[in-house]
Amino acid sequence: MTDDSLDDFSVADETYLGTTRRVYRKGTGPAVIIIAEIPGISPDVADFARRVANIGATAVMPSVYGVDGRDPSPDARGTLRAATEMVGTIAKACISREFSVLATGKTSPIVDWLRALAADEHRRCGGVGVGAIGMCFTGGFALGMATDERLLAPVLAQPSLPFAITPRRARSIDVSDADLATVATRCAAGLQVMGVRFEGDRMSPPSRFENLRRLLGDAFISIELPDSAANPESPMPTPHAALTIDLVDEPGAPTRDALDQVLDFLTRRLQLERGPESPG
C-alpha cells in the first residue's frame, strides 16, 4: 500500500467551539462520522470510509491527528521511520488536553467538538440521524457522542481509552458517568450500540465489553473475534484493528463478517438505501 491522496473526498475546514479541523467527505445520504485510529487517516481508514459511502451514507472523516492519507506501515515508511512516527503521534495525543488517556469517569473533551460536527452534518445531510465510528484511541468517542439524540448508530471499534494499566481502567471507558447514564437511558428507549474487538486484545480488554453489557444490557451488540482471524500480514504485533489493518477482506472470513455486520447495523439504524459495496 502507498500513501492515499484522498482526492476522491471533498475537503473543508470546519470550526466548532473555537477549534478548526480539516474534514473529508464522500457520498450522499445520512452522515456517518468516522474518527480515525492512531496514527490518523491512513489508507486503510480511508478505504473503510469509502465502504461506508458505498452503502448510501455520507462518510465524514475529521482529521484528529497524524498526516492525512499517509501509509504508516513499515513496508512504506521503513521500520525505524514508521515506529518513530507512530510513537510521535501517540505521544502528542497523550499530552493533549483533548483526550482522557488515563482518567476514569471522564469524557474526552474533543467529544464536544465531535457532537457539534455531527449536529451540523445532520443538518447538512438530512436523514433520520447520524452514525459514528470510533477506532482504537477514539473508540469511546462514538459512545460519548451518543448523548445527542441525533446519534442513532454508535460503533466502538477496539475502544482503547483509558489505557488499561489497572483493573479499574480496564473495565472503564473514556465516558463520564453522567454521559453513560444518558446513553443507558437512550438504550432503554431503543438505542443500540455496537462494539468490535479481538478476544486477546489487551489494549481493548474483555472487561471493558463486559462492563458495557452490564450497563447497556441487550442494547450493546458485541462482536468479539478470535485472534486467529486477524490478517497474518498485519504490521500490528498483536491483533487489534478488525475493520482496517487486521481485516481479511475475503467472503466468509470472520473479520469480513464483522465488517458486514457493522455496515448492516449502519444501514438498519440510519435507514440507508444501500448501493454496491466495493472499496473503490
Secondary structure, 3 states (H helix, E strand, C coil): CCCCCCCCCEEEEEEECCEEEEEEEEECCCEEEEECCCCCCCHHHHHHHHHHHHCCCEEEEECCCCCCCCCCCHHHHCHHHHHHHHHHHHHHHHHCCCCCCCCCCCCCCHHHHHHHHHHHHHHHHCCCCEEEEEEHHHCCHHHHHCCCCCEEEEEEECCCCCCCCCHHHHHCCCCCHHHHHHHHHHHHCCCCEEEEEECCCCCCCHHHHHHHHHHHHHHEEEEEECHHHCCCCCCCCCCCCCCCCCCCCCCCCHHHHHHHHHHHHHHHHHCCCCCCCCCC
